[in-house]
Amino acid sequence: MTTALAACCGSTACDCNDTFADAVGLRFDTLGTSSSPAFKVSELRTVFLVRRLLRPDAQQLLLADTVQLERTTLQARQPLILNNTTPFSQAGNRKLDQYAYRVYLAPTRTAKIHSFDYAIDSVQLTTEYQADGCCTCFNNTRKLVYVNGSASPINLKDADGENGLVELNVLRKP
């Protein structure tokens, strides 16, 4: 019986639809309003992201990882995806909810003046596993994002429960 089950599971493709389950999509406002000036596409071509552990243990240094994203004009209008393995590589079994992030726009990584700064203070995920025969998939039942020191979270859970990407609209303050 075990052999038959293994053969069945080995030939079963799992369609979990969980590519964006943990992801946070950042969409920079390129249209603007009277209360929130638009981001220029030219300034969105170079975006820096900094990641640091929320709770480092005694053996971990408080080092931050920084990535520089070079984007085309078309990509600058698309959401910037922050996920477990992109744009940072996954460190061990840590997921994106174990980090805080800072996004900034500047001409270089070491520039003292940034045209924009944005903080993702934390991401809180609640995950439910669903098993169906040979496949085990997961679905987030909660995805709360805290930004810029606010005590009120932004809910990025897919309302349809399909783990779709719900984008966070990033607005420039005047």
C-alpha positions in Angstrom: 0.0 0.0 0.0 2.8 2.4 0.8 4.4 1.8 -2.6 1.1 2.5 -4.4 0.6 5.7 -2.4 4.2 6.8 -3.1 3.8 6.2 -6.8 0.5 8.2 -6.8 2.1 11.1 -5.0 5.2 11.1 -7.1 3.1 11.7 -10.2 0.8 14.3 -8.7 1.5 18.0 -9.5 0.5 20.3 -6.7 -1.1 23.5 -7.7 -0.9 25.4 -4.4 -1.3 29.0 -5.9 0.8 30.3 -3.0 3.5 32.3 -5.0 2.3 35.6 -3.4 1.0 34.2 -0.1 3.5 36.0 2.0 4.4 38.7 -0.5 4.0 42.5 -0.1 3.6 44.4 -3.3 4.7 48.1 -3.1 3.1 50.2 -5.8 4.5 53.7 -6.0 1.9 56.3 -7.0 3.0 57.7 -10.4 -0.3 59.7 -10.9 -0.4 61.8 -7.8 -3.2 64.0 -6.3 -3.4 67.5 -4.9 -2.5 66.1 -1.4 0.1 63.5 -2.6 2.6 64.5 -5.4 3.4 61.8 -7.9 6.6 59.8 -8.0 8.6 60.5 -11.1 9.4 57.4 -13.1 13.0 58.5 -13.4 13.4 58.4 -9.6 11.8 54.9 -9.4 14.4 53.5 -11.7 16.8 53.0 -8.7 15.3 51.7 -5.5 17.1 50.6 -2.4 15.7 48.2 0.1 17.3 47.5 3.5 16.4 44.5 5.6 17.2 43.9 9.3 16.1 41.2 11.7 13.3 42.2 14.1 14.6 40.0 16.9 18.2 39.0 16.5 19.4 36.3 18.9 22.7 36.5 20.8 24.7 34.9 18.0 23.5 37.2 15.2 24.9 40.6 14.5 22.6 43.5 13.9 23.8 43.8 10.3 21.4 44.9 7.6 21.2 43.6 4.1 20.8 46.2 1.3 19.8 45.6 -2.3 19.8 48.0 -5.1 17.1 47.5 -7.7 17.6 48.9 -11.2 14.3 49.1 -13.0 13.4 50.0 -16.5 10.7 52.6 -17.2 8.1 49.9 -17.6 9.2 48.1 -14.4 9.1 51.4 -12.5 5.3 51.5 -13.0 4.9 47.9 -11.8 4.8 46.9 -8.1 8.0 46.1 -6.3 7.6 42.6 -4.9 8.9 41.8 -1.4 8.7 38.1 -0.7 10.6 35.4 1.2 13.2 34.9 -1.6 13.0 38.1 -3.5 14.7 40.6 -3.8 16.7 39.2 -0.8 17.8 35.6 -0.7 16.2 33.6 2.1 18.5 33.2 5.1 17.9 29.7 6.6 14.2 29.2 7.3 13.5 32.9 8.1 10.5 34.3 6.2 9.9 38.0 5.4 7.8 38.5 8.6 11.0 38.1 10.7 12.4 41.4 9.3 11.8 45.1 9.2 12.4 46.9 5.9 13.3 50.3 4.7 12.8 51.5 1.1 14.5 54.6 -0.1 15.0 56.5 -3.3 18.5 58.0 -3.8 21.1 58.3 -6.6 23.5 56.0 -4.7 23.4 53.6 -1.7 25.5 55.9 0.4 23.8 59.1 -0.5 23.0 61.2 2.6 19.9 62.8 1.1 17.1 60.6 -0.1 14.2 61.8 -2.2 11.9 59.4 -0.3 12.0 57.0 2.7 9.4 54.4 3.6 9.5 52.0 6.5 7.8 48.6 6.7 8.1 48.1 10.5 6.7 44.6 10.5 4.6 42.1 8.6 2.4 39.7 10.6 1.3 36.5 9.0 -1.1 33.9 10.2 -0.8 30.7 8.1 -3.2 27.8 7.8 -2.0 24.5 6.2 -4.4 22.6 3.9 -3.7 19.0 3.1 -5.4 17.2 0.1 -4.1 13.7 -0.4 -0.5 14.0 -1.6 -0.3 17.9 -1.5 0.1 20.2 1.4 -0.4 23.9 0.6 -0.7 26.9 2.8 -3.0 29.9 2.9 -2.5 33.0 4.9 -5.6 33.8 7.0 -4.1 37.1 8.0 -1.4 39.5 6.5 -1.0 42.7 8.4 1.6 45.3 7.5 2.7 48.1 9.8 4.3 51.1 8.1 6.1 54.3 9.0 5.6 53.8 12.8 1.8 53.6 12.6 0.0 51.5 15.3 -2.7 50.7 12.8 -1.9 47.9 10.4 -2.8 47.7 6.7 -4.6 44.5 5.8 -3.0 42.9 2.7 -4.9 39.6 2.9 -6.5 38.6 -0.4 -10.2 39.0 0.1 -10.9 36.0 -2.1 -8.7 33.7 0.0 -6.6 32.8 -3.0 -3.2 34.1 -1.8 -3.3 36.8 -4.5 -1.0 39.8 -4.4 -2.7 42.7 -2.7 -0.6 45.9 -3.3 0.3 48.5 -0.8 -0.1 52.0 -2.4 2.9 54.0 -1.5 2.1 57.7 -1.5 4.4 60.7 -1.2 3.6 63.1 1.5 3.9 66.8 0.5 
